[in-house]
Amino acid sequence: MPEPQDGMHISYRPMKRSDLDQVVALDRASFPSPWPRDAFLMELLKGRQSVCWIAETETETGTRELMGSIVIWLVLDEAHIGTLAIKPDFRRLGIAQDLLSKALRVSYQRGARQAILEVRASNHPAQNLYRKFGFEVVGVRKNYYQDNQEDALLMTLSSLDPDVLTDLGDDDEQLE
């Protein structure tokens, strides 16, 4: 896995409304059927029913650049990963793993004890990331994706273990 560029500091934090333009642009660059802006706004307004986090870095000019985002829906004791995106130039640097680790730990703190997600059958890098966390394929959702009728693999993690999640992520940042 490549390393972040020299001197690059990546920070992880809850998403804010002021991040929405960058989050929407990232989603458009990452997916054939991106979420609309209002969908992200709705998740931010849900408060503790959603976990919305971002990864960012500071550029040489001092501005903040979004590198990744994640949205998790909390339903009873389940964390349902709605979307996870990393800017193409920053993929394969471990950012998705750290972001997923942090967001799942926040989900655990809010009562989630298991996790679920759908992933494109052709998205092997994402499937490999989820398998690192212990997710297993438990089913197929036929013709799930509207853009090309691709199947989605249904993956679950039957038990969120905060110690394992901490081991899988960068633990320098404070959660919540």
ROTORRO-222996 format. One record per residue: x, y, z of N, C-alpha, C in turn. Coordinates in steps of 0.001 Angstrom, whole numbers. Layout:
N
R      nxx      nyy      nzz     caxx     cayy     cazz      cxx      cyy      czz
R        X        Y        Z        X        Y        Z        X        Y        Z
...
***
This chain:
176
R      nxx      nyy      nzz     caxx     cayy     cazz      cxx      cyy      czz
R      849    -1173        0        0        0        0      899     1243        0
R      655     2214     -884     1477     3423     -896     1313     4202      401
R     2295     4989      715     2247     5832     1909     1762     7224     1529
R     1087     7935     2471      744     9317     2197     2006    10116     1883
R     1845    11173     1110     2975    11992      726     3668    12557     1960
R     4986    12807     1838     5749    13343     2962     5076    14585     3516
R     4955    14636     4826     4405    15801     5491     2890    15891     5441
R     2229    14960     4761      775    15004     4677      180    14527     5989
R     -611    15362     6597    -1323    14967     7814    -2790    14779     7458
R    -3308    13625     7744    -4706    13324     7466    -5470    13411     8771
R    -6546    14181     8763    -7381    14258     9959    -8771    13722     9619
R    -9424    13214    10627   -10738    12598    10499   -11658    13306    11478
R   -12857    13647    10985   -13790    14364    11852   -15216    14204    11335
R   -16193    14546    12192   -17574    14521    11719   -17778    15522    10574
R   -18608    15135     9627   -18948    15981     8491   -19782    17167     8981
R   -19594    18317     8326   -20380    19515     8615   -21064    19981     7333
R   -22044    20846     7479   -22716    21407     6301   -21730    22083     5360
R   -20734    22722     5923   -19757    23437     5088   -18926    22483     4226
R   -18975    21198     4509   -18254    20185     3713   -19059    19695     2510
R   -20336    20036     2438   -21230    19400     1473   -20788    19559       25
R   -20314    20724     -385   -19898    20894    -1786   -18790    19904    -2142
R   -17805    19769    -1252   -16706    18834    -1522   -17174    17384    -1451
R   -18071    17076     -520   -18581    15705     -390   -19358    15310    -1645
R   -20197    16209    -2131   -20977    15930    -3337   -20041    15753    -4540
R   -19032    16612    -4665   -18068    16485    -5770   -17324    15152    -5680
R   -16941    14742    -4486   -16270    13458    -4294   -17183    12306    -4711
R   -18426    12359    -4297   -19365    11301    -4635   -19552    11204    -6150
R   -19617    12344    -6814   -19761    12365    -8280   -18529    11775    -8965
R   -17355    12017    -8388   -16113    11486    -8969   -15939     9993    -8683
R   -16692     9475    -7724   -16484     8105    -7265   -17513     7095    -7766
R   -18732     7551    -8041   -19805     6603    -8322   -20594     6982    -9573
R   -21041     5986   -10337   -21859     6276   -11509   -23239     6833   -11148
R   -23732     6510    -9961   -25032     7020    -9488   -24820     7712    -8140
R   -24269     8932    -8167   -23954     9612    -6904   -25204    10055    -6153
R   -25024    10244    -4862   -26103    10761    -4035   -26321    12239    -4361
R   -27560    12706    -4299   -27795    14141    -4449   -27402    14879    -3164
R   -27134    16158    -3292   -26748    16992    -2143   -27752    16868     -994
R   -29041    16867    -1336   -30072    16811     -294   -29989    15530      534
R   -29525    14439      -67   -29400    13182      682   -28337    13315     1773
R   -27206    13932     1440   -26178    14149     2463   -26672    15116     3533
R   -27354    16174     3108   -27893    17140     4070   -28870    16456     5014
R   -29736    15615     4483   -30692    14894     5316   -29968    14045     6369
R   -28883    13382     5960   -28136    12561     6916   -27522    13416     8024
R   -27020    14590     7654   -26459    15487     8674   -27530    15946     9653
R   -28741    16131     9171   -29828    16603    10025   -30376    15518    10939
R   -30066    14260    10646   -30555    13147    11470   -29852    13071    12819
R   -28766    13791    12977   -28057    13768    14254   -27487    12406    14571
R   -27882    11867    15700   -27288    10623    16188   -27798     9380    15462
R   -28708     9525    14508   -29183     8372    13737   -28280     8080    12540
R   -27341     8970    12262   -26392     8774    11165   -24992     9117    11659
R   -24028     8418    11117   -22619     8731    11361   -22068     9227    10031
R   -21727    10501     9979   -21218    11131     8762   -19846    11707     9087
R   -18812    11109     8517   -17441    11534     8796   -16697    11809     7509
R   -15636    12583     7623   -14772    12855     6477   -13311    12677     6867
R   -12491    12484     5847   -11030    12520     5968   -10577    13727     5158
R    -9643    14487     5713    -9166    15673     5003    -7697    15908     5299
R    -7090    16764     4463    -5716    17181     4669    -5630    18671     4401
R    -4594    19278     4907    -4372    20694     4641    -3411    20820     3466
R    -3771    21659     2499    -2926    21843     1320    -1800    22815     1642
R     -866    22945      706      262    23864      886     -197    25305     1065
R    -1359    25641      501    -1878    27007      625    -2673    27215     1908
R    -2827    26163     2709    -3525    26283     3984    -5006    25972     3921
R    -5511    25615     2745    -6922    25241     2664    -7065    23756     2997
R    -8277    23377     3368    -8563    21987     3700    -9062    21273     2450
R    -8532    20090     2178    -8961    19304     1016    -9576    18002     1498
R   -10800    17769     1066   -11495    16533     1400   -10846    15368      660
R   -10608    14276     1369   -10003    13084      777   -10981    11911      752
R   -11917    11909     1685   -12851    10795     1764   -14043    11128     2630
R   -15104    10337     2466   -16301    10514     3287   -16991     9178     3483
R   -17764     9112     4568   -18543     7915     4868   -19847     8341     5527
R   -20914     7600     5210   -22201     7775     5869   -22665     6398     6319
R   -23019     6316     7589   -23549     5080     8167   -24888     5399     8800
R   -25898     4581     8487   -27209     4718     9099   -27258     3807    10327
R   -27762     4312    11426   -27916     3517    12642   -29375     3140    12807
R   -29636     1834    12776   -30982     1305    12921   -30926      254    14025
R   -31531      576    15150   -31480     -286    16333   -30018     -592    16668
R   -29619    -1874    16621   -28226    -2214    16969   -27375    -2454    15722
R   -27833    -1950    14575   -27144    -2213    13316   -26587     -928    12701
R   -25356    -1033    12212   -24720       44    11446   -24782     -359     9981
R   -25539      408     9188   -25667      109     7758   -24824     1133     7003
R   -23750      664     6382   -22857     1560     5650   -23548     1951     4348
R   -23906     3234     4265   -24618     3731     3100   -23687     4100     1962
R   -22567     4729     2299   -21598     5112     1277   -20231     5336     1910
R   -19220     4989     1168   -17826     5223     1552   -17090     5564      264
R   -16501     6750      214   -15812     7193    -1002   -14476     7834     -643
R   -13470     7543    -1462   -12147     8148    -1324   -11808     8790    -2660
R   -11294    10011    -2602   -10914    10730    -3824    -9914     9875    -4606
R   -10095     9759    -5918    -9238     8863    -6710    -7735     9034    -6471
R    -7245    10254    -6342    -5805    10471    -6130    -5307     9991    -4774
R    -6231     9703    -3854    -5842     9321    -2498    -6205     7880    -2155
R    -6584     7107    -3145    -6921     5705    -2895    -5657     4882    -2673
R    -5819     3789    -1964    -4744     2831    -1668    -3678     3417     -739
R    -4081     4374      100    -3176     4950     1099    -3597     4574     2520
R    -4645     3767     2659    -5130     3375     3979    -6182     4317     4553
R    -6574     5321     3783    -7543     6306     4273    -8915     5657     4470
R    -9353     4840     3517   -10655     4174     3642   -10687     3294     4887
R    -9612     2586     5146    -9557     1710     6319    -9649     2523     7604
R    -8906     3619     7689    -8956     4454     8891   -10336     5087     9068
R   -10892     5592     7972   -12204     6241     8029   -13280     5240     8439
R   -13247     4060     7862   -14209     3023     8215   -14056     2612     9677
R   -12823     2459    10138   -12571     2097    11526   -13163     3129    12481
R   -12901     4389    12213   -13398     5452    13090   -14925     5513    13082
R   -15520     5461    11896   -16975     5556    11798   -17661     4361    12461
R   -17087     3171    12328   -17677     2010    12992   -17512     2092    14504
R   -16400     2676    14988   -16248     2857    16440   -17267     3853    16979
R   -17529     4922    16240   -18576     5872    16649   -19923     5156    16649
R   -20175     4335    15636   -21417     3563    15568   -21552     2659    16784
R   -20457     2023    17166   -20460     1158    18357   -20796     1978    19606
R   -20184     3156    19732   -20450     4026    20881   -21918     4432    20953
R   -22570     4475    19793   -23982     4860    19732   -24918     3658    19779
R   -24386     2467    20024   -25229     1303    20252   -25214      228    19175
R   -24537      453    18071   -24486     -577    17017   -23613    -1737    17485
R   -24055    -2941    17210   -23291    -4129    17584   -22991    -5033    16394
R   -23551    -4699    15249   -23283    -5430    14017   -23336    -4435    12867
R   -22847    -4842    11700   -22824    -3939    10552   -23224    -4687     9291
R   -23735    -3927     8323   -24201    -4483     7056   -23904    -3472     5952
R   -23753    -3977     4730   -23540    -3098     3580   -23820    -3853     2301
R   -24004    -3081     1220   -24060    -3631     -122   -22852    -3089     -875
R   -22244    -3934    -1690   -21086    -3525    -2484   -21231    -4133    -3877
R   -20816    -3377    -4870   -20896    -3891    -6248   -20123    -5218    -6348
R   -20700    -6151    -7068   -20048    -7449    -7255   -18687    -7299    -7930
R   -18511    -6249    -8718   -17244    -6038    -9427   -16221    -5231    -8624
R   -16600    -4700    -7471   -15704    -3829    -6700   -14859    -4660    -5728
R   -13869    -5329    -6272   -13026    -6218    -5466   -12174    -5474    -4442
R   -11625    -4291    -4749   -10870    -3571    -3715   -11720    -3260    -2481
R   -12955    -2832    -2687   -13835    -2545    -1546   -14157    -3835     -785
R   -14432    -4903    -1511   -14723    -6181     -853   -13538    -6631        5
R   -12328    -6449     -508   -11138    -6831      254   -11004    -5995     1524
R   -11292    -4698     1429   -11258    -3841     2618   -12251    -4352     3659
R   -13472    -4604     3232   -14491    -5055     4182   -14128    -6406     4801
R   -13522    -7281     4018   -13110    -8586     4568   -12055    -8410     5661
R   -11173    -7400     5537   -10186    -7133     6597   -10866    -6886     7936
R   -12047    -6303     7883   -12800    -5993     9100   -13606    -7183     9597
R   -13668    -8236     8800   -14429    -9421     9184   -15778    -9548     8516
R   -16100    -8639     7589   -17356    -8758     6857   -17337   -10028     6018
R   -18502   -10658     5918   -18668   -11855     5108   -19843   -11668     4158
R   -19734   -12241     2973   -20836   -12211     2013   -21920   -13160     2510
R   -23143   -12629     2641   -24255   -13459     3116   -25388   -13541     2096
R   -25246   -12821      988   -26292   -12866      -16   -25968   -11977    -1201
R   -26847   -12031    -2177   -26713   -11223    -3397   -28030   -10488    -3611
R   -27937    -9214    -3895   -29112    -8440    -4287   -29028    -8288    -5816
R   -29862    -9033    -6513   -29853    -9056    -7976   -30254    -7694    -8544
R   -29517    -7270    -9587   -29839    -6029   -10310   -29990    -4827    -9380
R   -29193    -4756    -8353   -29321    -3741    -7306   -29011    -2329    -7809
R   -27980    -2201    -8628   -27532     -871    -9066   -28279     -465   -10327
R   -28942      684   -10261   -29816     1130   -11343   -29053     1542   -12597
R   -27801     1995   -12449   -27072     2497   -13617   -26739     1389   -14610
R   -26491      163   -14125   -26123     -916   -15049   -26711    -2279   -14658
R   -27601    -2280   -13688   -28268    -3506   -13213   -27297    -4515   -12595
R   -26135    -4027   -12165   -25154    -4925   -11534   -25690    -5434   -10201
R   -25314    -6652    -9868   -25673    -7224    -8578   -24851    -6575    -7472
R   -25421    -6568    -6282   -24690    -6151    -5088   -24498    -7366    -4195
R   -23324    -7457    -3610   -23100    -8463    -2581   -23537    -7864    -1258
R   -24299    -8608     -504   -24714    -8202      827   -23675    -8757     1794
R   -23009    -7867     2511   -21961    -8292     3439   -22341    -7867     4854
R   -22079    -8734     5816   -22372    -8407     7205   -21156    -8673     8085
R   -21114    -7923     9140   -20148    -8119    10219   -20998    -8385    11442
R   -21006    -9642    11888   -21969   -10063    12909   -21688    -9489    14290
R   -20454    -9059    14529   -20139    -8509    15848   -19089    -7410    15727
R   -19495    -6183    16069   -18530    -5082    16105   -17708    -5211    17372
R   -16406    -5292    17232   -15494    -5388    18362   -14646    -4126    18380
R   -14845    -3236    19366   -14121    -1968    19364   -12602    -2132    19400
R   -12104    -3190    20013   -10653    -3412    20045   -10118    -3746    18656
R   -10850    -4599    17926   -10440    -4934    16564   -10521    -3696    15681
R   -11583    -2908    15840   -11739    -1691    15037   -10605     -706    15303
R   -10186     -598    16545    -9070      285    16889    -7783     -219    16260
R    -7563    -1529    16312    -6355    -2106    15718    -6294    -1888    14208
R    -7452    -1825    13561    -7504    -1669    12107    -7358     -223    11646
R    -7467      725    12559    -7427     2129    12163    -6335     2912    12830
R    -6178     4145    12366    -5247     5108    12959    -5933     5668    14184
R    -5390     5419    15368    -6078     5787    16609    -5584     7094    17199
R    -4991     7971    16407    -4474     9240    16936    -5581    10246    17226
R    -6736    10109    16606    -7788    11092    16711    -8792    10709    17797
R    -9366    11722    18438   -10425    11542    19419   -11733    11351    18680
R   -12576    10434    19121   -13862    10213    18497   -14921    11054    19194
R   -15963    11385    18462   -17110    12182    18905   -16593    13344    19643
***
